Amino acid sequence: MSLLRKASLGLAVTSMAAMGTVATGTASAAESGEPVFIATSGDLYGALALSKSTGNVAYAVNYGSWDAADNSAVSQCGGGDCAVVVHFANACGAVAQGADTRFGWAWAPTKVEAESAAINVLGKSAPGFPDTGSSSPRQGKVILSACTDNAS
């Protein structure tokens, strides 16, 4: 099984939950044809944490478990409302911010793909009024991205 297929289940569920698109049902992942993440001894885990009140973003990569990566990212974030927004294994994660100050996040096998996906989650946005710059809609910007050492 490829690294991408191994990482898909845990990461897809985390990313979909963050975007509010988790489907419910009674079929197991194996029955539905969804890829199943099976941890192996060489897996490296990462997490990105975000404080929506302060805008602080932190990462933790190359940990031996989801919990260790999550705890490290939250502790490095430094805000009282810091929470993990994306987990990834053997892959990369990214957080972007739009001109309207919204945040978007995603994971992917490579850094370029993760950054692109995080920006695409936001779409174009315009800053709130009054803004001293242009009020034209524009793409968000990546504010943090990180990869495990064994990412593609």
Contacts in CASP RR format, 6 or more apart in sequence:
PFRMAT RR
TARGET T0000
AUTHOR 0000-0000-0000
METHOD contacts of the structure
MODEL  1
MSLLRKASLGLAVTSMAAMGTVATGTASAAESGEPVFIATSGDLYGALAL
SKSTGNVAYAVNYGSWDAADNSAVSQCGGGDCAVVVHFANACGAVAQGAD
TRFGWAWAPTKVEAESAAINVLGKSAPGFPDTGSSSPRQGKVILSACTDN
AS
1 38 0 8 1.000
3 90 0 8 1.000
3 91 0 8 1.000
3 109 0 8 1.000
3 150 0 8 1.000
3 152 0 8 1.000
4 91 0 8 1.000
4 109 0 8 1.000
4 152 0 8 1.000
5 35 0 8 1.000
6 35 0 8 1.000
6 37 0 8 1.000
6 38 0 8 1.000
6 40 0 8 1.000
6 43 0 8 1.000
6 89 0 8 1.000
6 90 0 8 1.000
7 37 0 8 1.000
7 88 0 8 1.000
7 89 0 8 1.000
7 90 0 8 1.000
7 91 0 8 1.000
7 109 0 8 1.000
8 34 0 8 1.000
8 35 0 8 1.000
8 37 0 8 1.000
9 29 0 8 1.000
9 34 0 8 1.000
9 35 0 8 1.000
9 36 0 8 1.000
9 37 0 8 1.000
10 37 0 8 1.000
10 87 0 8 1.000
10 89 0 8 1.000
11 37 0 8 1.000
11 87 0 8 1.000
11 88 0 8 1.000
11 89 0 8 1.000
11 91 0 8 1.000
11 107 0 8 1.000
12 34 0 8 1.000
12 35 0 8 1.000
13 22 0 8 1.000
14 86 0 8 1.000
14 87 0 8 1.000
14 88 0 8 1.000
14 107 0 8 1.000
15 86 0 8 1.000
15 105 0 8 1.000
15 106 0 8 1.000
15 107 0 8 1.000
16 22 0 8 1.000
16 23 0 8 1.000
18 85 0 8 1.000
18 86 0 8 1.000
18 105 0 8 1.000
19 121 0 8 1.000
29 35 0 8 1.000
29 36 0 8 1.000
30 36 0 8 1.000
37 89 0 8 1.000
39 89 0 8 1.000
42 150 0 8 1.000
43 64 0 8 1.000
43 89 0 8 1.000
43 90 0 8 1.000
44 61 0 8 1.000
44 62 0 8 1.000
44 63 0 8 1.000
44 64 0 8 1.000
44 89 0 8 1.000
44 90 0 8 1.000
44 148 0 8 1.000
44 149 0 8 1.000
44 150 0 8 1.000
45 61 0 8 1.000
45 62 0 8 1.000
45 63 0 8 1.000
45 64 0 8 1.000
45 65 0 8 1.000
45 66 0 8 1.000
45 68 0 8 1.000
45 69 0 8 1.000
45 87 0 8 1.000
45 88 0 8 1.000
45 89 0 8 1.000
45 148 0 8 1.000
46 59 0 8 1.000
46 60 0 8 1.000
46 61 0 8 1.000
46 62 0 8 1.000
46 63 0 8 1.000
46 69 0 8 1.000
46 73 0 8 1.000
46 87 0 8 1.000
46 88 0 8 1.000
46 89 0 8 1.000
46 93 0 8 1.000
46 146 0 8 1.000
46 148 0 8 1.000
47 59 0 8 1.000
47 60 0 8 1.000
47 66 0 8 1.000
47 69 0 8 1.000
47 70 0 8 1.000
47 72 0 8 1.000
47 73 0 8 1.000
47 84 0 8 1.000
47 86 0 8 1.000
47 87 0 8 1.000
47 88 0 8 1.000
48 57 0 8 1.000
48 58 0 8 1.000
48 59 0 8 1.000
48 73 0 8 1.000
48 84 0 8 1.000
48 85 0 8 1.000
48 86 0 8 1.000
48 93 0 8 1.000
48 94 0 8 1.000
48 95 0 8 1.000
48 105 0 8 1.000
48 144 0 8 1.000
48 146 0 8 1.000
49 57 0 8 1.000
49 58 0 8 1.000
49 59 0 8 1.000
49 60 0 8 1.000
49 70 0 8 1.000
49 73 0 8 1.000
49 74 0 8 1.000
49 76 0 8 1.000
49 77 0 8 1.000
49 82 0 8 1.000
49 83 0 8 1.000
49 84 0 8 1.000
49 85 0 8 1.000
50 56 0 8 1.000
50 57 0 8 1.000
50 77 0 8 1.000
50 82 0 8 1.000
50 83 0 8 1.000
50 85 0 8 1.000
50 95 0 8 1.000
50 103 0 8 1.000
50 105 0 8 1.000
51 57 0 8 1.000
51 77 0 8 1.000
51 78 0 8 1.000
51 79 0 8 1.000
51 80 0 8 1.000
51 81 0 8 1.000
51 82 0 8 1.000
51 83 0 8 1.000
52 81 0 8 1.000
52 103 0 8 1.000
53 79 0 8 1.000
53 80 0 8 1.000
53 81 0 8 1.000
54 78 0 8 1.000
54 79 0 8 1.000
54 81 0 8 1.000
55 103 0 8 1.000
56 77 0 8 1.000
56 78 0 8 1.000
56 79 0 8 1.000
56 82 0 8 1.000
57 77 0 8 1.000
57 95 0 8 1.000
57 143 0 8 1.000
57 144 0 8 1.000
58 73 0 8 1.000
58 74 0 8 1.000
58 76 0 8 1.000
58 77 0 8 1.000
58 78 0 8 1.000
58 82 0 8 1.000
58 144 0 8 1.000
59 73 0 8 1.000
59 76 0 8 1.000
59 93 0 8 1.000
59 144 0 8 1.000
59 146 0 8 1.000
60 68 0 8 1.000
60 69 0 8 1.000
60 70 0 8 1.000
60 71 0 8 1.000
60 72 0 8 1.000
60 73 0 8 1.000
60 76 0 8 1.000
61 69 0 8 1.000
61 146 0 8 1.000
61 147 0 8 1.000
61 148 0 8 1.000
61 149 0 8 1.000
62 148 0 8 1.000
62 149 0 8 1.000
63 69 0 8 1.000
63 72 0 8 1.000
66 87 0 8 1.000
66 89 0 8 1.000
69 87 0 8 1.000
70 84 0 8 1.000
70 87 0 8 1.000
73 82 0 8 1.000
73 84 0 8 1.000
74 82 0 8 1.000
74 83 0 8 1.000
74 84 0 8 1.000
85 95 0 8 1.000
85 103 0 8 1.000
85 104 0 8 1.000
85 105 0 8 1.000
86 93 0 8 1.000
86 95 0 8 1.000
86 105 0 8 1.000
86 106 0 8 1.000
86 107 0 8 1.000
87 107 0 8 1.000
88 107 0 8 1.000
88 114 0 8 1.000
88 148 0 8 1.000
89 148 0 8 1.000
90 148 0 8 1.000
90 150 0 8 1.000
90 151 0 8 1.000
91 107 0 8 1.000
91 108 0 8 1.000
91 109 0 8 1.000
91 110 0 8 1.000
91 114 0 8 1.000
91 147 0 8 1.000
91 148 0 8 1.000
91 151 0 8 1.000
91 152 0 8 1.000
92 107 0 8 1.000
92 108 0 8 1.000
92 109 0 8 1.000
92 110 0 8 1.000
92 111 0 8 1.000
92 113 0 8 1.000
92 114 0 8 1.000
92 145 0 8 1.000
92 146 0 8 1.000
92 147 0 8 1.000
92 148 0 8 1.000
92 151 0 8 1.000
93 105 0 8 1.000
93 106 0 8 1.000
93 107 0 8 1.000
93 108 0 8 1.000
93 111 0 8 1.000
93 114 0 8 1.000
93 118 0 8 1.000
93 145 0 8 1.000
93 146 0 8 1.000
93 147 0 8 1.000
94 105 0 8 1.000
94 106 0 8 1.000
94 107 0 8 1.000
94 108 0 8 1.000
94 111 0 8 1.000
94 114 0 8 1.000
94 115 0 8 1.000
94 117 0 8 1.000
94 118 0 8 1.000
94 142 0 8 1.000
94 144 0 8 1.000
94 145 0 8 1.000
94 146 0 8 1.000
95 103 0 8 1.000
95 104 0 8 1.000
95 105 0 8 1.000
95 118 0 8 1.000
95 142 0 8 1.000
95 143 0 8 1.000
95 144 0 8 1.000
95 145 0 8 1.000
96 103 0 8 1.000
96 104 0 8 1.000
96 105 0 8 1.000
96 115 0 8 1.000
96 118 0 8 1.000
96 119 0 8 1.000
96 121 0 8 1.000
96 122 0 8 1.000
96 140 0 8 1.000
96 141 0 8 1.000
96 142 0 8 1.000
96 143 0 8 1.000
97 103 0 8 1.000
97 104 0 8 1.000
97 122 0 8 1.000
97 140 0 8 1.000
97 141 0 8 1.000
97 143 0 8 1.000
98 104 0 8 1.000
98 122 0 8 1.000
98 125 0 8 1.000
98 139 0 8 1.000
98 140 0 8 1.000
98 141 0 8 1.000
99 125 0 8 1.000
99 126 0 8 1.000
99 127 0 8 1.000
99 128 0 8 1.000
99 137 0 8 1.000
99 138 0 8 1.000
99 140 0 8 1.000
100 125 0 8 1.000
100 126 0 8 1.000
100 127 0 8 1.000
100 128 0 8 1.000
102 122 0 8 1.000
102 125 0 8 1.000
103 122 0 8 1.000
104 118 0 8 1.000
104 121 0 8 1.000
104 122 0 8 1.000
105 118 0 8 1.000
105 121 0 8 1.000
106 114 0 8 1.000
106 117 0 8 1.000
106 118 0 8 1.000
106 120 0 8 1.000
106 121 0 8 1.000
107 114 0 8 1.000
107 117 0 8 1.000
108 114 0 8 1.000
108 116 0 8 1.000
108 117 0 8 1.000
109 151 0 8 1.000
109 152 0 8 1.000
110 147 0 8 1.000
110 151 0 8 1.000
110 152 0 8 1.000
111 145 0 8 1.000
111 147 0 8 1.000
111 151 0 8 1.000
114 145 0 8 1.000
114 147 0 8 1.000
115 142 0 8 1.000
115 145 0 8 1.000
118 142 0 8 1.000
118 145 0 8 1.000
119 139 0 8 1.000
119 140 0 8 1.000
119 141 0 8 1.000
119 142 0 8 1.000
122 139 0 8 1.000
122 140 0 8 1.000
123 139 0 8 1.000
123 140 0 8 1.000
124 137 0 8 1.000
124 138 0 8 1.000
124 139 0 8 1.000
124 140 0 8 1.000
125 137 0 8 1.000
125 138 0 8 1.000
125 140 0 8 1.000
126 135 0 8 1.000
126 136 0 8 1.000
126 137 0 8 1.000
126 138 0 8 1.000
127 133 0 8 1.000
127 135 0 8 1.000
128 135 0 8 1.000
129 135 0 8 1.000
END
